[in-house]
Amino acid sequence: MKTADFLSAKSFSACVDRRRTPRRLAIVFAFGLLCISASAAARYEANRQGAKAKLATMPDEAVRSAQTQLQGIYGEMTQAADRLDPLAEHLRLPTLGWILAGLHQAAGKRAELEQIQWRHQIQKDRLKGVTKYELIMEVNSIVFGDELVDTLKQKLQEFTQFADAERIGAEVVRDRRDAMRLHVVLVDPLELPKAYRQKGKK
């Protein structure tokens, strides 16, 4: 026989309810504790990720130091560039050093170079509105022999690669047998830097 056989239906139902109540409370308590634990874990993970993201966005000391050094280097480079710009413009000007070094050899052994002058020349055509920049080199030399009198201009032009060459004059050299003094002018178009062109227009 069972306990239920000695109890009325109402008493048996009350007995069963009394047994179920602690179990229900235990289940509710366990569920609440689980929810609280999950909430705490989620909050902890959110705080951890937020701190990690904040730390990632903050540059460390090495990065800040490197940025400061780079800014200093950039400032120094800017100052150096400002100083080098005029020098670069000057170095872009045409030079005749290599020509002067080999001009005597180009003229030949039977020629003596007395004087070499060179200059820049600006020619303005107001009607056409064109400004020409030219490099002019004048060579005074003493030559021996009629052949060199006729060919010196060509030799100098071939060596210098100037566009035009002209023999301006020739005269006999006193007290020197078979010697002539020649004056040769060589002209070549000149590409000046923009800064120097502006100076020439003033």
C-alpha positions as CSV (number, residue, x, y, z in Angstrom):
1,M,0.0,0.0,0.0
2,K,1.1,3.6,-0.7
3,T,0.9,6.7,1.3
4,A,-1.7,8.1,-1.1
5,D,-4.1,5.3,0.0
6,F,-4.4,6.8,3.5
7,L,-4.9,10.4,2.3
8,S,-7.8,12.1,0.8
9,A,-7.4,13.6,-2.6
10,K,-7.2,17.1,-1.2
11,S,-4.6,16.1,1.3
12,F,-2.6,14.2,-1.3
13,S,-2.6,17.2,-3.6
14,A,-1.4,19.5,-0.8
15,C,1.4,17.0,0.0
16,V,2.6,16.9,-3.6
17,D,2.6,20.7,-3.8
18,R,4.7,21.0,-0.6
19,R,7.2,18.6,-2.2
20,R,7.3,20.6,-5.5
21,T,7.8,24.1,-4.0
22,P,11.5,23.6,-2.9
23,R,12.4,22.1,-6.2
24,R,10.8,25.0,-8.1
25,L,12.6,27.5,-5.9
26,A,15.8,25.7,-6.5
27,I,15.2,25.9,-10.3
28,V,14.3,29.6,-10.2
29,F,17.4,30.3,-8.0
30,A,19.7,28.4,-10.3
31,F,18.3,30.2,-13.4
32,G,18.6,33.6,-11.8
33,L,22.2,32.8,-10.8
34,L,23.0,31.7,-14.3
35,C,21.5,34.9,-15.7
36,I,23.6,37.0,-13.3
37,S,26.7,35.1,-14.1
38,A,26.1,35.5,-17.9
39,S,25.5,39.2,-17.4
40,A,28.7,39.6,-15.3
41,A,30.7,37.7,-17.9
42,A,29.3,39.8,-20.8
43,R,30.0,43.0,-18.9
44,Y,33.6,41.9,-18.1
45,E,34.2,41.0,-21.7
46,A,32.8,44.3,-22.9
47,N,35.0,46.2,-20.5
48,R,38.0,44.2,-21.5
49,Q,37.4,44.8,-25.2
50,G,36.9,48.5,-24.6
51,A,40.1,48.8,-22.7
52,K,41.9,46.9,-25.4
53,A,40.5,49.2,-28.1
54,K,41.4,52.3,-26.1
55,L,45.0,51.0,-25.6
56,A,45.3,50.3,-29.3
57,T,44.3,53.8,-30.3
58,M,46.7,55.4,-27.8
59,P,50.3,55.7,-29.3
60,D,53.0,54.5,-27.1
61,E,56.1,56.4,-26.1
62,A,58.2,55.0,-28.9
63,V,55.6,56.1,-31.5
64,R,55.3,59.6,-30.1
65,S,59.1,59.9,-30.0
66,A,59.4,58.7,-33.6
67,Q,56.7,61.2,-34.7
68,T,58.6,64.0,-33.0
69,Q,61.8,63.1,-34.6
70,L,60.2,62.8,-38.1
71,Q,58.7,66.3,-37.6
72,G,62.1,67.7,-36.7
73,I,63.7,66.0,-39.8
74,Y,61.0,67.3,-42.0
75,G,61.5,70.9,-40.7
76,E,65.3,70.6,-41.3
77,M,64.7,69.2,-44.8
78,T,62.4,72.1,-45.6
79,Q,64.9,74.7,-44.5
80,A,67.6,72.9,-46.5
81,A,65.4,72.8,-49.6
82,D,64.9,76.6,-49.3
83,R,68.6,77.1,-49.2
84,L,69.3,74.7,-52.1
85,D,66.8,76.1,-54.5
86,P,69.0,79.1,-55.5
87,L,72.0,76.7,-55.7
88,A,70.1,74.3,-58.0
89,E,69.0,77.2,-60.2
90,H,72.6,78.3,-60.5
91,L,73.9,74.9,-61.3
92,R,71.4,74.6,-64.1
93,L,73.1,77.4,-65.9
94,P,75.2,76.3,-68.8
95,T,78.9,76.1,-68.2
96,L,81.9,76.2,-70.5
97,G,84.5,74.5,-68.3
98,W,84.7,71.4,-70.5
99,I,85.0,73.6,-73.6
100,L,87.8,75.7,-72.2
101,A,89.7,72.6,-71.2
102,G,89.7,71.2,-74.8
103,L,89.5,74.2,-77.0
104,H,93.2,74.5,-77.5
105,Q,93.5,70.9,-78.6
106,A,90.5,71.4,-80.9
107,A,92.2,74.4,-82.6
108,G,95.3,72.4,-83.4
109,K,99.0,72.7,-82.7
110,R,99.4,75.5,-85.2
111,A,97.1,77.8,-83.3
112,E,97.6,79.9,-80.2
113,L,94.6,81.0,-78.3
114,E,95.1,84.5,-77.0
115,Q,91.7,85.3,-75.4
116,I,88.4,83.6,-74.8
117,Q,85.3,85.5,-73.7
118,W,81.8,84.2,-73.2
119,R,78.6,85.9,-72.1
120,H,74.8,85.6,-72.2
121,Q,72.8,87.7,-74.6
122,I,69.1,88.5,-74.6
123,Q,67.4,89.6,-77.8
124,K,63.8,90.8,-77.8
125,D,61.6,91.0,-80.9
126,R,58.9,93.4,-79.8
127,L,56.9,92.9,-83.0
128,K,56.7,89.1,-82.6
129,G,56.8,89.2,-78.8
130,V,59.6,86.7,-78.7
131,T,62.6,86.8,-76.4
132,K,65.7,84.9,-77.4
133,Y,68.5,83.8,-75.0
134,E,71.9,83.1,-76.5
135,L,75.2,82.0,-75.3
136,I,78.1,83.8,-77.1
137,M,81.7,82.8,-77.1
138,E,84.4,84.9,-78.7
139,V,87.8,83.4,-79.4
140,N,90.9,85.4,-80.4
141,S,93.7,83.2,-81.7
142,I,97.0,83.4,-83.7
143,V,97.2,80.8,-86.4
144,F,100.0,79.7,-88.7
145,G,99.3,78.7,-92.3
146,D,96.6,79.6,-94.7
147,E,94.8,76.3,-94.3
148,L,94.0,77.0,-90.6
149,V,92.8,80.5,-91.4
150,D,90.0,78.9,-93.4
151,T,89.3,75.9,-91.2
152,L,89.6,77.3,-87.6
153,K,86.0,78.4,-87.5
154,Q,84.7,75.0,-88.6
155,K,87.0,73.2,-86.1
156,L,85.8,75.3,-83.2
157,Q,82.2,74.9,-84.2
158,E,82.5,71.1,-84.5
159,F,84.1,70.9,-81.1
160,T,81.7,73.2,-79.2
161,Q,78.6,72.0,-81.1
162,F,77.4,75.7,-81.2
163,A,74.7,76.4,-83.7
164,D,76.5,79.2,-85.5
165,A,80.1,80.3,-86.0
166,E,81.4,83.3,-87.8
167,R,84.9,84.7,-88.4
168,I,84.7,88.4,-87.7
169,G,88.1,89.5,-88.8
170,A,91.7,88.6,-89.6
171,E,94.9,90.6,-89.4
172,V,98.6,90.0,-90.0
173,V,100.7,89.6,-86.8
174,R,103.8,91.8,-86.9
175,D,107.2,90.3,-86.4
176,R,105.7,86.8,-86.7
177,R,106.2,85.1,-90.0
178,D,103.2,83.4,-91.6
179,A,101.0,84.3,-88.6
180,M,97.4,85.6,-88.6
181,R,95.2,86.8,-85.8
182,L,91.6,85.6,-86.1
183,H,88.5,86.6,-84.2
184,V,85.8,83.9,-84.2
185,V,82.4,84.3,-82.7
186,L,80.3,81.3,-81.8
187,V,76.6,81.6,-80.9
188,D,74.2,78.9,-79.5
189,P,70.6,79.1,-78.2
190,L,70.4,79.2,-74.4
191,E,67.9,77.6,-72.1
192,L,68.0,79.6,-68.9
193,P,66.1,78.6,-65.8
194,K,62.8,80.4,-65.3
195,A,64.1,82.5,-62.4
196,Y,66.9,83.9,-64.5
197,R,64.6,84.7,-67.4
198,Q,62.5,86.8,-65.0
199,K,65.5,88.7,-64.0
200,G,66.4,89.3,-67.6
201,K,62.9,90.8,-68.3
202,K,63.3,93.4,-65.5
